[in-house]
């Protein structure tokens, strides 16, 4: 295999500067995409319901809209270059994305996210940020390594708001790229700079465009003080169970995903959308909120952790887990992380209901366990959980680390026993 050209000091400084420059349009593109998703989602699930004379989405919209979204994803995958982006069962890919793939990724992401499929916005944002980074190479002659630097910088600028700033995105880049060894080093600084600049752009937008609605934010968490042995046991249990649930969902999705004949794509996506809608409406008939089953789950976490009903939490957990597996395997295009976090927090919420565990602890250990189960990244998962709970949950950090470790060890044990799951870690 030929050795890649080395980046000279001058060229590297130019890449750092380009990383800062790429961070601005990447963040703008990400903000516009999130704004579009938010506006379409609001129109479909609120304004349309009001126009039809309903205070909440009626059953036929709950069942039908995800199927319409599936049709939109099918059109994007069949008619536009790039197959709508990476398959969610492939994990989060940080590779360079050709500029021509941008429209298909955006349309498939819109059909998935705004119409209710249970996947997150992180994968489309990573891909669109990469597209912005690669667009720089239309004006700047870059070798393969430099292209990867620019694509990575755009990706981490685009997702910096979702993960609470540049630190989590930067650690994701570092921890996910450890296998690259010394080849990772040239990626780090331009990526950090782009993520920091991108986050400043997002901060400037504030609540515009529903950016906060797409990120994971849990306001008004009560202070969690002290670390109790029982809470550490809860963290271990949540970590183990979250890994098993994610594994089950992904292996079930893998059965659907094997049907990859292009002629079957529209049928599988529409059928998958109908299944997701039926699961959500069934949960609604049983007393839960259908909107908490649909979508990736960020907006539903605050209500979930304050629930005092075992029945409601169980309904949401089961419906969400099945809908997650269907969305993963049916061909929708989105990220796998945030629904897994919701499921792990739901597991921790049972401890809140039964044993009066702090909701702050539940958010910390659920976030860490769900992130680690999907990405196989320990430090990134723990850091994300720490930033999410903030000063109210500093004492919950040890439990979050234990939850992430338990999830990671469980995933490793499952892989050794049954073979790797269809979802590789971050690449």
Secondary structure as UniProt FT lines:
FT   HELIX           9..42
FT   HELIX           43..47
FT   HELIX           48..51
FT   TURN            52..53
FT   HELIX           59..79
FT   TURN            81..84
FT   HELIX           88..90
FT   HELIX           99..101
FT   HELIX           102..113
FT   TURN            114..116
FT   HELIX           122..135
FT   HELIX           136..138
FT   HELIX           144..159
FT   TURN            160..164
FT   HELIX           166..176
FT   HELIX           178..184
FT   HELIX           185..205
FT   TURN            206..207
FT   HELIX           208..210
FT   HELIX           211..214
FT   HELIX           229..257
FT   HELIX           262..264
FT   HELIX           265..285
FT   TURN            286..287
FT   HELIX           290..293
FT   HELIX           298..300
FT   HELIX           301..305
FT   HELIX           310..330
FT   HELIX           337..355
FT   HELIX           359..375
FT   HELIX           378..389
FT   HELIX           390..396
FT   HELIX           397..418
//
